[in-house]
Amino acid sequence: MVVVMSPDATEEDVAAVVARVEAVGGEANVSKGLTRTIIGLVGDIESFHHLNLRTLRGVADVHRISDPYKLVSRQHHPDRSTVWVGTGRQVPIGPETFTFIAGPCAVETPGQTLEAAQMAQAAGATLLRGGAFKPRTSPYAFQGLGVKGLEILAGVREATGMPVVTEVVDARDVAVVAEHADMLQVGTRNMANFGLLQAVGEAGKPVLLKRGMTATIEEWLMAAEYIARRGNLDVVLCDPFDGRDVAGRLERIPTLGPAKVLVFTWTDHPQRRRRALEAGANGFLTKHASTRELLAAVEAVLRGDPVPDTRAPDEDVQVFPGLSQRESEVLVLIGLGLSNQEIADRIYVSVNSVKTYIRQIYAKTGATRRTQAVAWAHEHGWDG
């Protein structure tokens, strides 16, 4: 059972609820957010029903909830939700809107970020994404500009009016990220970082929660519950499209409550995009960086077509015999030791597209693994 206190409830009101619950042998867990306090009750449900908790001063509502995720369940919040992002110019994410969140993968310079934001805005994006803190597989890879990157994002927000969405990767950084950003993103790698989830729940800003790569839907919802239990019900779920059937998965999310606002990471697979839209997607998150690419992406999702690969390959890359210029570019990046994700970020395509290029390279070179493909490149004149 959950007791939701009204925003104007006092400490005495909360103490009165706790005292009444404890008087019948129950346990009351108090979670205080910036705007509301939530009390989770543990014990004999039937004895709680006789307490008439709704009649106590400061109590907004009382819910009996059977789902393990008490606060993000539709049993608690049956209506569809809208999350508002920003302070001056607020942007809605919810059932009556379709929101594009776009911008550079990583914040590098003020000029680069402003240009990307203006291009994204011209293409129809209303929220600016950009990474100031970048979790990387390799500890030697670029980790982001940190606070300097946050300051750049805040400056670009002033110039464009676009609220900022950015990732926080450490609970110790939540306060400084919340100071500069309008929405906090918890990435795929941190979905089960429970200390971070609790910290963003106390930050007073909407949260974009990405699903973990191997997480079940129940685990995803329980991660949202960690955030909600700290008083923050403004949670948007983001599915990173890991290749499983989106529509089939979403059929199992009828119990979502405040956190049932759904955004999906951009996919080049038209069927998955269409399924996401049919399943009730409220938006897409993309890192297409140029006007041409983003406009093509927006038009493609509206038509249900595949996203065209509009970025020209690097003209300075050596073209190997039998390979296209794009395949040659990917082969060189493989030779430089980049992961599939890093290659995708570098050439502005999806990871699935990179995998397709690699399969084509293997087929044309006779290689079966990366080292063989790189050796073939060296045999054909690459000196990288």
ChimeraX attribute file (.defattr): number of C-alpha atoms within 10 A of each C-alpha:
attribute: neighborCount
match mode: 1-to-1
recipient: residues
	/A:1	20
	/A:2	19
	/A:3	23
	/A:4	21
	/A:5	25
	/A:6	17
	/A:7	14
	/A:8	13
	/A:9	16
	/A:10	14
	/A:11	10
	/A:12	11
	/A:13	16
	/A:14	20
	/A:15	13
	/A:16	16
	/A:17	22
	/A:18	19
	/A:19	13
	/A:20	17
	/A:21	20
	/A:22	16
	/A:23	11
	/A:24	14
	/A:25	13
	/A:26	17
	/A:27	17
	/A:28	22
	/A:29	14
	/A:30	18
	/A:31	17
	/A:32	17
	/A:33	20
	/A:34	14
	/A:35	12
	/A:36	18
	/A:37	24
	/A:38	27
	/A:39	22
	/A:40	19
	/A:41	20
	/A:42	16
	/A:43	15
	/A:44	13
	/A:45	12
	/A:46	8
	/A:47	12
	/A:48	20
	/A:49	13
	/A:50	9
	/A:51	15
	/A:52	10
	/A:53	19
	/A:54	17
	/A:55	10
	/A:56	15
	/A:57	16
	/A:58	21
	/A:59	21
	/A:60	18
	/A:61	15
	/A:62	19
	/A:63	16
	/A:64	15
	/A:65	15
	/A:66	11
	/A:67	13
	/A:68	12
	/A:69	24
	/A:70	23
	/A:71	32
	/A:72	27
	/A:73	23
	/A:74	21
	/A:75	17
	/A:76	23
	/A:77	18
	/A:78	14
	/A:79	12
	/A:80	15
	/A:81	21
	/A:82	21
	/A:83	19
	/A:84	17
	/A:85	23
	/A:86	19
	/A:87	9
	/A:88	9
	/A:89	11
	/A:90	16
	/A:91	18
	/A:92	18
	/A:93	22
	/A:94	22
	/A:95	17
	/A:96	11
	/A:97	13
	/A:98	17
	/A:99	20
	/A:100	25
	/A:101	27
	/A:102	29
	/A:103	31
	/A:104	24
	/A:105	21
	/A:106	22
	/A:107	27
	/A:108	17
	/A:109	14
	/A:110	16
	/A:111	12
	/A:112	14
	/A:113	25
	/A:114	21
	/A:115	18
	/A:116	25
	/A:117	31
	/A:118	20
	/A:119	22
	/A:120	30
	/A:121	22
	/A:122	13
	/A:123	21
	/A:124	16
	/A:125	24
	/A:126	23
	/A:127	28
	/A:128	31
	/A:129	32
	/A:130	26
	/A:131	24
	/A:132	25
	/A:133	23
	/A:134	21
	/A:135	19
	/A:136	14
	/A:137	11
	/A:138	10
	/A:139	8
	/A:140	7
	/A:141	12
	/A:142	12
	/A:143	16
	/A:144	19
	/A:145	18
	/A:146	17
	/A:147	15
	/A:148	15
	/A:149	23
	/A:150	25
	/A:151	18
	/A:152	23
	/A:153	30
	/A:154	19
	/A:155	16
	/A:156	23
	/A:157	20
	/A:158	11
	/A:159	12
	/A:160	14
	/A:161	19
	/A:162	27
	/A:163	25
	/A:164	25
	/A:165	28
	/A:166	30
	/A:167	23
	/A:168	27
	/A:169	20
	/A:170	17
	/A:171	15
	/A:172	12
	/A:173	16
	/A:174	19
	/A:175	15
	/A:176	14
	/A:177	25
	/A:178	20
	/A:179	13
	/A:180	21
	/A:181	24
	/A:182	26
	/A:183	30
	/A:184	26
	/A:185	25
	/A:186	26
	/A:187	22
	/A:188	17
	/A:189	15
	/A:190	21
	/A:191	21
	/A:192	20
	/A:193	15
	/A:194	14
	/A:195	15
	/A:196	22
	/A:197	25
	/A:198	21
	/A:199	19
	/A:200	30
	/A:201	29
	/A:202	21
	/A:203	23
	/A:204	21
	/A:205	22
	/A:206	24
	/A:207	29
	/A:208	24
	/A:209	28
	/A:210	24
	/A:211	28
	/A:212	22
	/A:213	13
	/A:214	11
	/A:215	14
	/A:216	12
	/A:217	15
	/A:218	13
	/A:219	16
	/A:220	21
	/A:221	26
	/A:222	19
	/A:223	24
	/A:224	33
	/A:225	25
	/A:226	23
	/A:227	30
	/A:228	27
	/A:229	26
	/A:230	24
	/A:231	26
	/A:232	31
	/A:233	25
	/A:234	24
	/A:235	29
	/A:236	26
	/A:237	22
	/A:238	26
	/A:239	23
	/A:240	18
	/A:241	18
	/A:242	14
	/A:243	10
	/A:244	9
	/A:245	13
	/A:246	21
	/A:247	17
	/A:248	12
	/A:249	12
	/A:250	16
	/A:251	10
	/A:252	11
	/A:253	15
	/A:254	11
	/A:255	19
	/A:256	23
	/A:257	23
	/A:258	25
	/A:259	30
	/A:260	29
	/A:261	24
	/A:262	24
	/A:263	28
	/A:264	24
	/A:265	17
	/A:266	24
	/A:267	25
	/A:268	20
	/A:269	17
	/A:270	16
	/A:271	15
	/A:272	19
	/A:273	26
	/A:274	18
	/A:275	16
	/A:276	24
	/A:277	21
	/A:278	11
	/A:279	16
	/A:280	17
	/A:281	24
	/A:282	25
	/A:283	23
	/A:284	24
	/A:285	22
	/A:286	22
	/A:287	24
	/A:288	25
	/A:289	22
	/A:290	21
	/A:291	19
	/A:292	14
	/A:293	21
	/A:294	25
	/A:295	17
	/A:296	18
	/A:297	24
	/A:298	17
	/A:299	14
	/A:300	17
	/A:301	19
	/A:302	11
	/A:303	11
	/A:304	16
	/A:305	16
	/A:306	17
	/A:307	21
	/A:308	12
	/A:309	16
	/A:310	14
	/A:311	15
	/A:312	9
	/A:313	16
	/A:314	12
	/A:315	10
	/A:316	8
	/A:317	15
	/A:318	15
	/A:319	18
	/A:320	18
	/A:321	12
	/A:322	11
	/A:323	15
	/A:324	15
	/A:325	19
	/A:326	18
	/A:327	21
	/A:328	22
	/A:329	23
	/A:330	25
	/A:331	26
	/A:332	23
	/A:333	20
	/A:334	19
	/A:335	19
	/A:336	11
	/A:337	12
	/A:338	16
	/A:339	15
	/A:340	19
	/A:341	16
	/A:342	18
	/A:343	22
	/A:344	18
	/A:345	17
	/A:346	13
	/A:347	18
	/A:348	21
	/A:349	22
	/A:350	22
	/A:351	18
	/A:352	17
	/A:353	17
	/A:354	21
	/A:355	16
	/A:356	13
	/A:357	19
	/A:358	22
	/A:359	16
	/A:360	15
	/A:361	22
	/A:362	17
	/A:363	11
	/A:364	13
	/A:365	17
	/A:366	12
	/A:367	17
	/A:368	13
	/A:369	11
	/A:370	16
	/A:371	12
	/A:372	14
	/A:373	22
	/A:374	22
	/A:375	13
	/A:376	17
	/A:377	21
	/A:378	13
	/A:379	10
	/A:380	12
	/A:381	10
	/A:382	15
	/A:383	9
	/A:384	10
